[in-house]
Amino acid sequence: MPVTIKRKNEYIFAYLKGEIDHHTAPEIRETIDEALSLSETAELLILDFSEVSFMDSSGVGLVMGRYRYATTLGKKIRVDNLDDRNYKIMQMSGIPRIAEINRKG
């Protein structure tokens, strides 16, 4: 599975793995949205990109869509462990205006 969900206190961690493209993004989106909707106590969704090997524009769309959905539930998001390429893509797409982004390491 391209995403593993873990809950801890007020956090939902979504550990992404492999490629994020138009083939994998729908399954990832559905899994994360289900976790968001089922967690009443979570305040922050953390998208962990440490094991993402490839991402196209579907990755940016995934983050933006999760932001929109999370905010309707009163939650925030953060994007962690981006490699240099994906960090640059997120910066250029304007993601830092809606979510904190962090590089690997």
C-alpha positions as CSV (number, residue, x, y, z in Angstrom):
1,M,0.0,0.0,0.0
2,P,1.4,3.5,-0.9
3,V,0.3,5.0,2.5
4,T,0.4,3.9,6.1
5,I,-1.7,5.8,8.7
6,K,-0.7,6.0,12.3
7,R,-2.5,8.0,15.0
8,K,-0.9,9.4,18.1
9,N,-2.7,11.8,20.4
10,E,-3.6,14.9,18.4
11,Y,-1.6,13.8,15.3
12,I,-2.4,11.7,12.2
13,F,0.7,10.5,10.5
14,A,0.4,9.5,6.8
15,Y,3.6,7.8,5.7
16,L,3.7,7.9,1.9
17,K,5.8,5.3,0.0
18,G,6.9,4.8,-3.6
19,E,5.5,6.9,-6.5
20,I,2.8,9.5,-6.2
21,D,1.2,9.9,-9.6
22,H,-2.2,9.8,-11.2
23,H,-2.3,6.0,-10.6
24,T,-1.6,6.0,-6.9
25,A,-3.0,9.4,-5.8
26,P,-6.6,8.3,-5.6
27,E,-5.9,5.4,-3.2
28,I,-3.7,7.6,-1.0
29,R,-6.3,10.4,-1.0
30,E,-9.1,8.0,0.0
31,T,-7.0,6.4,2.8
32,I,-6.0,9.8,4.3
33,D,-9.5,11.3,4.0
34,E,-10.9,8.3,5.8
35,A,-8.4,8.7,8.6
36,L,-9.2,12.4,8.9
37,S,-12.9,11.8,9.0
38,L,-12.7,9.1,11.7
39,S,-10.4,11.1,14.0
40,E,-12.3,13.6,16.1
41,T,-9.3,14.4,18.4
42,A,-6.6,14.9,15.8
43,E,-5.5,18.5,15.2
44,L,-2.7,18.0,12.7
45,L,-2.2,15.8,9.7
46,I,1.5,15.1,9.0
47,L,2.3,13.9,5.5
48,D,5.7,12.1,5.6
49,F,7.4,12.0,2.2
50,S,10.6,10.2,3.5
51,E,10.0,7.1,1.3
52,V,8.6,8.8,-1.8
53,S,10.7,7.9,-4.8
54,F,8.9,9.9,-7.4
55,M,6.2,12.6,-7.4
56,D,4.6,14.5,-10.3
57,S,1.9,17.2,-10.1
58,S,-0.4,14.6,-8.5
59,G,1.6,15.0,-5.3
60,V,1.0,18.7,-5.2
61,G,-2.7,18.1,-5.9
62,L,-2.7,15.5,-3.1
63,V,-1.4,18.0,-0.6
64,M,-3.7,20.8,-1.7
65,G,-6.7,18.5,-1.6
66,R,-5.8,17.2,1.9
67,Y,-5.4,20.8,3.1
68,R,-8.8,21.7,1.8
69,Y,-10.5,18.7,3.4
70,A,-8.6,19.0,6.7
71,T,-9.5,22.6,7.1
72,T,-13.2,21.8,6.7
73,L,-12.7,19.5,9.7
74,G,-10.8,22.1,11.7
75,K,-7.4,20.4,11.2
76,K,-4.1,21.6,9.9
77,I,-1.5,19.9,7.8
78,R,2.3,19.7,7.6
79,V,4.6,18.1,5.0
80,D,7.7,16.5,6.3
81,N,10.9,14.8,4.9
82,L,10.8,16.1,1.4
83,D,13.9,15.4,-0.7
84,D,15.5,18.4,-2.4
85,R,13.6,18.0,-5.7
86,N,10.2,17.6,-4.1
87,Y,10.9,20.4,-1.6
88,K,11.5,22.7,-4.6
89,I,8.4,21.5,-6.3
90,M,6.3,22.2,-3.2
91,Q,7.9,25.7,-2.8
92,M,7.2,26.6,-6.5
93,S,3.6,25.4,-6.2
94,G,2.9,27.7,-3.3
95,I,2.3,25.0,-0.7
96,P,4.2,27.0,2.0
97,R,1.3,29.4,2.0
98,I,-1.1,26.7,3.2
99,A,1.2,24.3,5.1
100,E,4.6,24.1,6.7
101,I,7.0,22.1,4.6
102,N,10.3,20.5,5.8
103,R,13.2,18.8,4.1
104,K,14.6,15.4,5.0
105,G,17.1,15.4,7.8
